[in-house]
Amino acid sequence: MATGSRAPLPRTPRFLKLIGRIVGLPISEVRGYWAQESRSIRTGSLALALGLGATLIAGIVLASAEGQLEGVPGLLALIPAAIGMRGAIFGALGSRLATGILTGEFERELTRRSYLGRQVEASTILSFASATQAGIIAWAISRALGLNTVPLLDLVAISLIGGLLSSAVLFVVVIIMARRSASVGFNLDDAGAPIITATGDVVTLPALLLATLVLQVPTLSASLGALGIVVGLIAVILGVRQSEPTIRRVVRESLVVLTIAVTIDVLAGVVVEARAEEQFSAAALLVLIPPFIANCGSLGGMLSSRLASKLHTGQLESRLIPGKLASLDFSLTTLLAFLAFTGVGVAGWLAAVIVPGVEPLSLVATVSVTLLGGLFALPILAMTAYAAATTSFRFGFDPDNHGIPIVTATMDLTGVLCLVAAITLLQVGA
């Protein structure tokens, strides 16, 4: 062998070439960035896997609660809104805490005026306000579209009880994750969105089903619904007139975004309710809804949170056309999306095989649906995350308050549409 001969370079995988073409960057830069972000890939993959397992449980609960859903008209329209609000509020809380850790503002102490305490208080106000709001908007849209629904106060009572029960669990999860992130050093931007979204899915759906028990006592449900409306209004007034500037800013910036988000989420629920008999007649497809939508929101939330942190620290400029660093983050999201949507298909098929009374589709058909739906959803979530983060930052708002709520709400609706489109094109379950 000649002295100056070189060993041949390893062949570049086709999927890496494809990702390079998609984001418009040389393969070497994508490969180098992935090597640099190897810990983020491991953390994000693990978080998505844990989230997948959790949201799959929610899918099984949804598929097995068909009778209870039919017994409470309007509940299926409320479910995406209630789940979406938990993901939006607590995903944004996690994003703000991640930024606080990076900028050195985060404090472990949970006191009234500590950084953590102020963020928790703002999220508490938003939890009360959004729980009432979700019930009102779900009822109003259902009535406007001619869908059958329980009385307004009953739906508000269900939303309030289910929302507050799940919020209590999510507060504990987010605070523990933030403290661990600060002490151990893992990036909360990579793990926060998937785990928070998954936890919200797992605890909110059973909490809502549990809350329907109040309907057995009509006077109790009406009283709780009326109380919820009053408490929601008081929470909004206290939030926007709060003397503490951080809390006031978070509440004021979040209320408008959350109102838009809950409306989109209710429309997503209406789509599911209207298309349930036609497109999701097979219970094996119904199982896919929560994990598929949750993964869309998680991937968009991870990307939005990463972009927000880089905007805060000056690494990223707010530009109309994404620059190189944003494109590299897109490539990372593409890799995680391929893994996530494949996992949704495999896990959904396994769940259909294991759960009694659910007739499974073939593994190939199930994975094909989730991958095709994911292919439709990926560019939407990437563009939404980038636009939400950079636009809010350009106009002087905090991208941590806007990015995750906007992207999760958008993906709650478009994720359902992408899944419906994939099922229709592949004619699965027909």
N, C-alpha and C positions, 0 to 999 in steps of 0.2 A: 504493500500500500504506500502511495506517495506520502511524503512527510506533510505536505500542506493540504492534504485532502480533508474535507469536512464531513461529519456525519450528516445524513439527510435530515431535514427538518421534519418533525412529525406532521402528518397530514391533518389539515384543518377540517373539523367535523362540518358536515353540510348545514346543520342547524345553526352553527355559529356564523357561517357565511351568509345564511338567510337573515339572521338578526342584524349583521353588519350592513346588509343592503337596506333593511327596513329603516334603521336609524341613520343611514347615510354616513357611516364612519368606517375607516379601515379596520380590518379584522384584528390587526395587531393591537390597536387601541382598545377594542372591546375586550380582547383576551387579557390585556394588561390591567384593565379596570376591574375585570372579574377577579383576577388574582389579588388585587389590592383590596377588594371588597369580599374576600372569601368568608370572613367571619359574618358579614352581613347576610351572605347567601345562606350560610348554615343556620344563623339565627332566624332569618325569614322563613326558610324551608321548615324548620322545626315548629315555628309558631303557626304556620299555615297547616301543617300536619295535625297539630293539637287542635287547632280551630276546626279543621275538617271533621275530626272525630266528634267534637262537641256539636257542630251544626248538623251532623248526620243524625245525632240523637234527636235534635229538633225536627228533622225531616221525618223520622220514624213516628215521633209524637203527632206531627201534623197528619200523616197518613192514617194513623190509628184513631184519630179524633174526629173522623168524618161525621159520625152521628152527632157529636156535640156541636160541631160547626153548623150542621143543618138545623139544629135546635135553637140556635141563637143567630137569626138573620142579621147581617151586617158585621159579624165578628171577623169573617174572612177579609173584609175590607179594612178593618181596624188593625189586624195582626201586623202587616208590613209597616204601618205607621208607628205602632207602639215599639216594634223591634227596631225600626229605623231611627226613632228618636233616641233610644238608649245608645245605639251605636254612634249616632251623631254627637250627642252631648258628651259621652264618656270617651269617644275617640278623640274629640277636640280637646277634652281635658288632658288625655294622655299626651297629645301633641304639644300642648302648652307646657306641660311638665317636662317633656323631652327637651324643648327649647330652653326652659329654665335651667335644666341640668347642664346643657352645653354652654350657656352664658354665665353660669355660676350663681344664678339667683335662687336656685332651689335650696330649700331648707327641709330637713327631715321632720322638724317639729310641726305638729298639727295644732297650731294655736290660732286664735281669731285673726291676728294680723300678720302671721307668717305668710310666705309666698304660697305654700301648700294650702294653708287655711283659707286664704282669699280665693284661690281657685276652686276649692271644694264648696265654699259658700255660694259662689257664682253658679256652679253646676247644680247645687241644691235648688236654687231659685228657678233655674231653667227646667229642672225635673218636674217641679210642681206645675209650672206654667204649661209645659209641653204635654203632660199627661192629660190635662183638661182639654187642651187645644186639639189633641189627636182625636178624642172622642167626639168633639163638636164637628170637626171637619169631616170625619168619617161618616157621621150621621148626615150632614148636609149634602155631601157629594152623592151618597147612596140615594137619598131622597130625590135629588135633582135629576139623577139618571134613571129614576123609576125603579130602583132596586128595593126589595123588601128589607126592612130593618126594624130592630127593637126601638122603643121610645128613646128620645135624646138623653134623658137623665140616666136611663139604664146603661146606655153605651158609655157615657161619661164616667159612671161609677165603676164599670169594668176597667176602663182605661186608667182611671186614677189608682185603683187598688193594684192592678197588675203592674203599672208603671212604677209605683213607689216600692213594691216588694222587690222588683228586679233592680231598681236603682240602689237599694241598700246593699245588695250583693256586689254590684259593680263598683261602688265606692271603695269597698274593701279590696277588691282585685286591683284596681288602678293604683291605689296608695301603696300596696305591697310591691307592685311592679316598679313604681317610680323609686321607692326606697332601695330596692334591689339593684336597679339600674345605676343609681348614684353610688352605691357601695361596691358593686362587683364590676361595673364598667361596660355592660352590654348596652347597645344602642336601643333606646326605647322606641325610636322611629321605626325600627325593623320588626320588633316583636309586639308593639302596642296594639296596632290596628287589628291584626288577625285574632289575637287572644281576647281583646275587648269585644270585638264583633261577635266572636263565637260564644263568649260568656253571655252576652246580651241575648243571642238567639236561644241558648239553652235555658236561661232562667226566665226570660220574658214570656215565651209561649206557654209553659206550664203555669206561670203566674196569672196570665190572662184566663186560661181555662179554669184555674182555681177561683178567680174573681167572678166567674159566671155563676157561682153558687149563690151570690147575693140576690140573683133574680128570683130565687125561691121565696124571698120575703119582699114582695113588691114595695111596701112602704120604706123598707131599709134601703133598697137600691135607689129609689127616687130621692130619699133624703141625702144619701151619699153623693149622688149626682149633683144635686143642688149645692151641697157643701163644696164639692170639687170645683164648680164654676166660680164660687165666691173666693175660695183659696187661690185658684189660678189667677184671678184678677188682682188680688192683693199681692201675690208674688210678682206679677208684672210691674205693678206700681212701685213696690219696694225696690225692685231691681233697677228700674230706670231712674229712680230718684235717690239711689244709694250714694252716700257721702264718700265712700272709699272709691277712688278713681279706677282702680284695676277691676273691681267687681262691676262697677257701673259700665265700664267700657265693654267687658265681656258680655254682659247681659244685653246691652243696647245693640251691639254688633251681631249677637247671636239670634235675637228674637226674629228679625226679619228673615234671616237665612233659614231658621228652623220652621217658620211659617210656610215658606216656599217648599222646604224639604218634606214637611208632613203632608202637604197637598199632593206632592209627587208620589209619596209613599202610599197614600190612600188610592190614588189612581192606579198604582201597581197592584194593590189589593183588589180593586174593581176589575182589572184585567184578568187576574187569576180567577176571581169569582165568576166572571162572565165566560171565561174560556175553560173553566175547570172540567165541565162535562165533555166538551169536545176534544180539547188537547191533552188534558191530564186524566182521561178516563182510566188509564192504567195506574194503579197505586204505585208501581215501580217508578213512574215518571214524577208523581207527586212527591216522592221521597227526595228527588233531586232538587226541588225548588229552594229550600233553605240553604243547603251547602253551596249551591251554584251562585245564588245571589250574594251570600255572605262572602264568598271568595272574590266576587267582583268588587264588592265594597272594601274588602281587606286589602286587595292589591292596589286599588285606587287610593285608599287611605294611607298605605305605606308610602306610596309615591308622593302623595300630597304632603305628608309629614316630613319626608326627606327634603323635598323642595322648599318647604317653609323654613326648616332649620337652616338651610343653605342661604336663603334670602336674608334671614336674620343675622347670620354671621358674615355676610358680604361675599360668600363664595359664588353666589349666583346672581346674575342681573335680571331684572324684570324686562324681558324682551318679548316682542310679538312672536318672533320665530325662535324656537328653542335653540340654545347654543349647544356646544359640545358636551358640557357637563350634564345638562338636562337630558341630552340624547343618550349618554352613557347610563343614566339612571333609568331611562326607558328600556334600554337593552337588558338591564338587570330585572326589571319588571316583566319583560317578555319571557325570560328564563323561568322565573318563579311562576308565571301564568301557565306555562306549558306543564310544569310539575303539578301545579294546583288543580287544573281542570282535568288532567289525567287521573289524579287522585280522587276527584269528585266522582268520576265515572266508575272507577274500580270500587270505591267504597260504597257508592250507591247501589251497584250490582250486588255486592256482598250483603248489604242490608236487606235488599229485596229477597235474596236467597234465604236469609236467616229468619226474617220476621214472618210469623205464621199469617196466612191469609193474603199474602202479597205474591202475585204471580210475577216472577222475574223475567225481564227481557234478556236477550243474549248479552254477554260481556262486550262484544264488539259493537253492538248497537248502542248500548248505554254509554260507552266511552266515546263513540263517534258523535253522539248528541252533545255531550259536554265539551268535547274539543271544538266542534264546529260552533257551538254557542259561544265558547270562549274566544274563538277567532273573531267572531262578530263583535264581542264585547271589548276586547283588548284596546283597539284604537280609540274607542269612545271613552274608556276610563282614563287612558293616558292623556288625551286631549283635555278632558274635563278637569283632571287633577292639575295639569299645568296651567290651564286658563284660570282656574279658581285661585290658585296660589299666587300667580304673578299679577293678575288683575287686582286682587284685593290689596296686595302689597303696593302696587303702583298708585292706588288711590288713598294710601295712608291707613288702610285697615290691617288688622293682624291676620295673616294667612292661616294661623292656627285656629282662628275662630270660624273661618269660612271654608277652608279647603275640604276637610273631612265631611262636614255636614252636606256640602254641595255634591261632592263626588259620591257619597254613599246613597243619598236620595236619588241622584241621577241613575245610578246603577241598580237601585231597587226596581225602578221602572224599566229602564232599557235592558237590564239583565233578564227580566221576565220576557220581554219582547224578543231578545236574542235567543233565549231557550225555546220559546214558541216557534221562532223562525227555523231553528235547527230541527225541531221535531217535525215541522211541516215539510221542510225540504227532504228530510230523510224518510218521511212517512213511517215513523216509529210508533208502535202502539196502536196503529190503525186497525 
